[in-house]
């Protein structure tokens, strides 16, 4: 039995009271767990499910970036569940808060979707949604299936392997990698999966009812960019000043305060 499969039953038991109908699947290899759950959603399958893979052959992150995934050395999974929050803003930040708090006190968050450990990239988050196809007049028509994809390095990958995934036209180079084993020696991917998923489900349900407001202070305590010099993808330089109530990054620039909602952000070397 694989390490991930060994934790499926106890993980399911921890989640199903909060998420009736929840199922767990583990595959030895797949192109992308997010891509698979989005394919299922387009086919009309909208039930809550956790899909984990020992290995991803075409893992992807925000803005189409690749994700390095190797069996036994990383944890890759996607969680799909129907949600209907009043405001979707800041969802990826809420996911990051949940994961960071479950992992280790040293894990920080780099807006908008990276997990950092000791100033290096530990993991990434990709959030996608799909419509449930209901008519506008239906009471649940605003409900969508959210697919939360997570990749976490258990062992620290080689820098060259991560850099090779960068797109040729990338404005900012791939970040140096970190591994969770640096602070949690001996913890396996299956143990990490069981550690983070039940809390993540509860936090997603809290986000549905309370939106990002319930996570703003928690994010601030983990904000890796607060007070740091940053460079936006358009070349703008400034100082990160936290996030606004909707989760947009606030950057003090020479032209004044900017609320950034979609730019890729990098920390300017000192």
N, C-alpha and C positions, 0 to 999 in steps of 0.2 A: 504494500500500500504506500502511495506517495505521501510526502509530508503534508501537502494541501488536503488530500482526501482524509487524512487522519483527524482533521479538525472540523470536517463538514458537519457531523451530527451535533456536536456541542455548540457550534456557531448557529446552526438552524434553531436549536432549542432556545438560544438566547434572544433571537430576533423575532421568531414567529408570534410571540404574545403581542408585540407592538405592530406587527405587519402580517396580518392573516393572509394566507395564500402564498406566502414567501417560499421560494425554492432556492437551492444552491446547486450549481453545476461546476465541475472541474474538468478541464480539457488538457491533454498533454501538450497540444500546440494549436495555435490559431493565428490568423493574420493579425487581428485586433479584436479584443473583447468589446470595445466600444462599437466598432464597425458591425460586429455580429449582432449586438443588441439593437442597434439602429436598423439593421436589415429586418430583424424580427418585428420591430415596431411598425415599419412600413408595410409588413405583411399582416398587421392587425393584432399582434401579440403584445398586450399591454400589462401583463401581470408582473408583480414585483419579483425580481430574480437577481441573484448574485452569480456572475460568471467569472471564474478565475482560471488562469492558464499557467501551466508550468513554463511556457515559452510563448512569446509573441514574435511572429516573423515580420510583421509590418505595423508595429506599434506606432502610434502617432500622438502628438501633443498639440498644444495651441499653435495656431497659424501654420498648421501642416508640418511642423517639425517632427522628426523621427524620435523614437524612444528606444534606448538600448535595453533589451530584455533577454536574459539568459537563465535557463533553468537552474534553480538552486541558488542563484546569486541575486535574484530580484523578485519582487512581488508585483504582479500585474493583475488587476481585477477591475470589473465594471459592475456597478450596482444600478439597477433600473427600478424605478417605482413611480406610480402616478402621483403628481402633486398639483395643487391649485393655490399657490400663494397669491396674496393680493399684489405683491411686488416681487419680481424675480431678481431685482438688482442686488448684487453682492453675494449671489449664491456660491460662486466658486471660492470666495473668501470665507464663507461660513464652513464650507467643506474643509478648507485648509485649517481653520481653527480647530475643528473636531479632530482631524488627523494629528495635528501637532500636539494637542493636549493628550492624546492617547499614546503617543510614541515616546516622548522624552522631554524633560524640562529644557534641554538645550536646543530643541528644534524650533526654528523661527519661520516666518512667512515672508516671502518676497512677492509683493503685489505683482500680478493678480493671482498666480496659480502655482507658485513653486514652494516647495519645502526646502528649507536651508538648515544645514548643520555646520556650525563653525565656519560660516561665510562661504560654504560650498553647497552645490545643489544635491539634495538628498532624494528628491522626488518631484513629481509633477501631477497636475490635475487637469482633466479635460471634461468639461460639462457640455452636454448636448441635450436637446429636447426634441420630442416628436409629438405631433397632434394626435389625439385619440379619435379624430375624424367625426366627432359629433356635430350635429347641426347647431347653429348659433342660438337657437331658442331653447336648447336643452339646458337644464340647471347645472350640468357639469361640463358644459362646453368649454369653459376656460381651463379645465384640467388638462395637463399634458404629462407625457411620460418623460421623466428626466433620467438621463443616463450619465452617471458619474464615473469617469474612468480615472484610475489611480495607478501610478507606477512608483515604486519605492525601491531604492537600492538597498539590498541587505548587505552584500559585500560591496566594497568600493570598486566600480569598474575602471578599466584603464582609460586614461584621458583620451588616448588616440581613438578608442572605440566610440566615445561620445562625440568627439570632434568630427568624426567621419559622417555623422548623421546630420550635420549642419547643412542647410541649403546653400548652394554656391553664392546666392545673392543676399545672404543673411547680413543684416546691418550690425548685429551684435554677435560675437562668437559664442559658442557653447560654453557654459559655465563649467569650471572644474568640478568633478563629481565627489560626493561623499558617500559613505556606507553606514547603515545603521549599526553594523557590527563594531564600529569604532566606539560606540557608547553602550551598546547592549550586546556584549560578547556571547555568542552561542545561540542567540535567538533565531529561530527558523522562519521562513516565509509563512508557513502555516500558522505558527504561533502569532506572528504579526497580524495576519488576516483575522484570526479570532479575537485579537486584542482591539482592533480598530473598527470592525464592521458594526457590531451591536450599538456602539456609541454613535457612529456615523448615521445609522438609521434613525435613532432618537433625535439627533440634531437636525436631520433633514425634516422630520415631522415638526420639530420646534420652529424651523425656518418657515414652514408652510403657514403656521398660525401667527408667528411674530415677526417674520421677515428679518432683514439684516440687523434691525435694531437690537435684537437679542444677542448679537454676536459682536457688536461694535467695540465694546470695552475689552472683550476677550481677544479680539484681533489686535487691538492697540498694544496689549501686553506681549504679543509675539511679533510685532511689526519690525522686520529687519531693515527697512529703509528709513524709518523715522529719523529725521535730522541729518540724513546722509546726502551727499552730492549725487545727483542722478543725471543721466543723459537719456533723452527720449529718442525714438527712432528717427525723428525729423531733425535731430542734431541739437535741439533745445537743451540747455543746461539749467539746472536749478537745484533746489533743496526739497527733499520729500518732507511733507508736513502731515503725514497721516492720511486718513480717508474721510470723505464726507458721509452723511447718513445713508447714501445710496451705494457706498463702497467705491466711489471714484477716487483715484489717487490725487491728492492735493500737492501741487508742486509750486513753490515760490520761485519765479523766474524774474529776469530783468524787466519783463513786461507786466509783472504782477502775478497774482495767484492764478494758477490754472487747475481745473478739474479734469483729469485725464481718465477717459473711459475705455480707450481701445489701443493706445500706443504701447509698443513693447518698451519696457523700461530696463535700463542697465545701470549699475552703480559705477560712477566714474572713478577710475583708479586714482588714489591719492598721490 
